[in-house]
Amino acid sequence: MQPFIVEHYLTKTVDVYCGGPDVFRGTIEACADNVLTLKRDEKITHIAIDKVIAIWAQ
């Protein structure tokens, strides 16, 4: 999944669903070492790629 994210979504604003009630939103800053890095409002969120269920661009 990491190459797919880098090729199609790097620098795009996305929503990331990992299950449950939480949806993470932000711009993909990096995707390396099986970690997805989102930035929103100067805050960084790191998500384990193997936990991602769905990603959609805004």
FENCORMO-V491741 format. One record per run of one state. SS is the DSSP state (H for helix, E for strand, C for the rest). FROM is the first residue (numbers start at 1). TO is the last residue. Records with the same first field share a line. If there is no record, write none. Layout:
BEGIN
SS: FROM-TO + FROM-TO
END
This chain:
BEGIN
C: 1-1 + 10-12 + 18-22 + 33-34 + 41-42 + 52-53 + 58-58
H: 2-9 + 49-51
E: 13-17 + 23-32 + 35-40 + 43-48 + 54-57
END
